[in-house]
C-alpha cells in the first residue's frame, strides 16, 4: 500500500492512480458481483493479456482493494474478491454505470 507521501495531493488524482486504468475498472465491475478466479476474469475481459491481468490484480492487492485467497486443494484454487476498502468503491462504479446508461440514451 502506498504511503500518504507517495500519493498525489489531489484526491481525484489519487483515485485515478489507484483505479484509473481501463482494466482495473472492469475487474472491479466484475468483482462487485462475486469472487472470481483468474481464468474466469481473463475469459470475461476480452482483449486483456495474462500479464496485464496479473499485474493489475497484484497492484490492486497491494493497494488493499482486493483480496487473494488460495485454497489448499489439488489443483490449487485461487479467488479474487473485493476487500472492505474495495467495497467502498461500489458507489463510484454505480455512478459510472448510471452515467454511461444516461449517455447511451442521448445517442
N, C-alpha and C positions, 0 to 999 in steps of 0.2 A: 504494500500500500504506500502511496506517495505521502510525503510529509507536507505540511502546510506550506513550507518554503519552496517546495518543488512544484506547487500548483500555481496557475495564473491568479492574479489578484481579482480579475473579473469573474463572477460566479457563472456567467454564461459560458465563458471560455473554459472554465473548469469542467462544466457539464459536457461541452463538446469534446474536450480532451478525453474524458472517461468513456462516453458512449457515442461519440460523434461519427464513427465510421459506418458506412452502409451496412457492412456485415454484422457489426455489433448490434445495431438496431434490430436487424432481422432475427438475430439469435435471441435477443431479449424478447421480441414479439413471440417467438416460439416458446420460450421458457415461461412466459406468463401463463401458458395453458397447463403445463405439466413438466415434470422432469423428462429430459431427452437423453438418449445415448448418442455417442459421437456419429456413428454411421447414419442414424436417423436424421440428425441435423444435416449432414453432408448431402444426403439424398433430397431432403426437403429444400435446401438452399441451393437452387440450381445455379451453377456457374462458380460456386466457391471452390477453391482448391483446398486440398488437405492441409497444406502448410498454412494458408490464411486462417482456416478454421481452427487449427491447433494454436496458432499464435494469438488469435482473438480470444479463445477460451482461456488460455494461460493468462493473458493480460487482464481479463475480466475477473479471474480468480484472484490474481494478485491485488487488484483494486477492491476486492471484497464484495463484488457484485453478484458473483455466482459461487456455488459450492460444487466440488467434485467428490463424488462418493464412489469408492472402489469396493465392490462386494467380493468376499472371499469364495469365489466359485471357480469351477473349471469349465469352460474358459472364463477368465475374469470378466466381470460386468462392471462398467463404469457409467455413472449417470451424472448429468449436469442439471443443476436446479438453481433457482434464484435464492440468494441469501435474504436475510431480513432487510439488509440495505438495498438489495436488488429489487425487492418487492416495493420499496418506496418509489421506484421509477414508474410504476404502473400508471399513475395519473398523467405522466408525461407522454407515455406511449398511447394511452387512451385519447389524450388531446390531439396527438398527431393523427391518429386514425380518424377522429371526428373531422379534423381539418381536411384530411385527404378525401373523405366522403363528400364533404361540402364542396370542395373544389371540383370533384368529378361531376357533381350536379350542375355546375355552372358551364360545363363544356358541352 
